[in-house]
Structures are given as structure tokens and as C-alpha cells.
Amino acid sequence: MPRLSAWMIRASLIYLFTGFTFGALLLYHKGIPISARLWGLLPAHIDFLLFGWIVQLVMGMAFWILPRFSREPRRGNVGLAWLAFALINAGVLLVGLAPLLGLSPAASLLGRFAQAAAGLAFAGHAWPRVKAVGTG
């Protein structure tokens, strides 16, 4: 497994664990109230599971499994994929933790832009690798 895929999949599993933990706390709080401040975990719960776990897991698997080129560099522009890894994690952390840390809504917006840029960077990396069988 390529190093980037391993990093993305491990990071996605950390987000899965953290997102499920936040969700469990929120669910417990609905039955037995702990603190009203606990609802501040909801944006992190959603973003960690949607973008941190699912999207990043898909990106890690796609980097690994998409067809490789017959010549070097076998996986194309790996720099774009690493950039996507950095941007998706920065975006997830900004969007998820901004409300908890009392940051302005602009921080969440910046996080969304980072997530969108991660998608574009990964698409730029993956686009040339999506090809018919037996070509390239």
C-alpha cells in the first residue's frame, strides 16, 4: 500500500473513532442531560464523519486502487494528492473545531474552501489515471 494511502486511511479511522465518540456523547446527552454546551460538538461530529472519515477514506483507497501508468511516475502527480491530504484535514479541523474554540464563522468558511480545494487537488491528481483498460 502506498504511504499516502496508509496516511489517509489511518487519519480517516481516527476521524471515525472521534466522530462516533462525539455522536455517542450527543446521544447520551439527549437521554440524560450533561451540559448544554455539548451541542457544540454537533458540527465536529458531522464534519468528522462526512469529510474526515468517508471522503478521506475514499481518497485514500482511490489513490491506491486507480490504474497506474506504465512509466514513472506510476501514480502521476503525487504532490497534488499530498496537497489534497493536507487540505482535507485542515478543512475538517477548521470546520469541526471552530465553533468549539469560539472562532469566527469566517474560520468555518475558510475550512469549507480548504475542503473544496482538497477535492479539486485530488481530482487533478486522479483525472489522468481514470482511463480505459489497456491504455496508457
N, C-alpha and C positions, 0 to 999 in steps of 0.2 A: 504494500500500500504506500502511495506517495506521502511524503512528510506533510504536505499541505492538507491532504485528505484526513490524515490522522489528527492534525490540529483542529480542523473544522469539526470533525465528528466528536472529538473529546470535548470541545467547547460546547457543542450542541447538547451533549449529555449533561454537562454542568448546568446549562440553562434549563434542561428538562427537570432535573432534580430541584433546582431553585424555584422554578415556576410552579411545580407541583407542591412544594412546601408552602409557598405563598398562598396557593389555592386552598390547601388544607387549612391553613390558619384562617382564611376568609370564611370557609365553610363552617369551621368550628365556631367562629365569632357569630355567625348567623343564629346558631343554636344557643350558645352561651356567650353573651357579650363580654368582650375583654376590654376593648378600648375603641372609641370611635375613630381614632387615628389610624387604626388598622386598615380602614378602607383606602388609605393612601397606597397600599400595596397592589390595588387592582390594576393600575396601568402597567406596573412592572410584571405582574402575573400574566397579563395578556401579551405584552410585548416579548417577554422572555420565552413564552411557549410558541407564539406565532412566528416571530422572526429569529429569535435566538436558537430555538430548537428546530422547528420544521424547516425554515428556509435555509439555515446554515447546514443542516443535515443533508438536504437535497443538493446544495452546492458542493459539499464535501464528496458526496457519492458521485455526482456528475463529473467532478474533476478526475476522479479515479476511473470511472467506467466509460466515459466518452472515448470514441476511437482515437488512437494516437496516430501521429504522422509517421511515415516510413523513414523520414530523415530527422536529424536533430534540428531544432529542439522537438522532441517527440510529443510533448504536450502543449506546444505552441507558446504563446506569450504568458509565461508563468507569473511574471511581475503583475499583470492585471488581476490574476486570481488572488495573489497575496494582498494586493490593494483591496480587493473585494472583502477578504477576510478581516482586514483591519477596519474597513469602513462599516461592515455589518455589525461588528462588535462595539465599535464606538457609538454607532447609532442606537443599538439596543440599550446600551448602558445609559446614554443620554436621555432617551425617551422614557425608559423604565424608572430611572432614579431621579430625574429632575423634580417630579412632584414631591418625592420623599425628602430631597435635600433643600427644598424651598427655592429652587432655581426658577427663573422666569419662563413663561411659555415659549420664549424665543429659543431656549435651550432644547425644548422638545421639538420645535420646528427644525432646528439645526440637526437634531438626531434623525428626523424623518428624511431630510436631504441626504444625510450620510447613508441611510439605508437605500434610498433610491440610487445614489451614486454607486453603491456596492452592487446593486442589481445590474446597472449599466456596465460596470467594470467586468463583472463576471460574464455577462452576455458578450462583451467584446472579446473576452478570452475564449469562450465556448463556441461562438458562432462559426469560426473556421473548422472546428472539429466535428460539427454536425454535417455528415456527408453520407452519400450512398455507399453501400458495401462494395469494397474492392477499388475505391477511388482514393487518390492521394496517398 
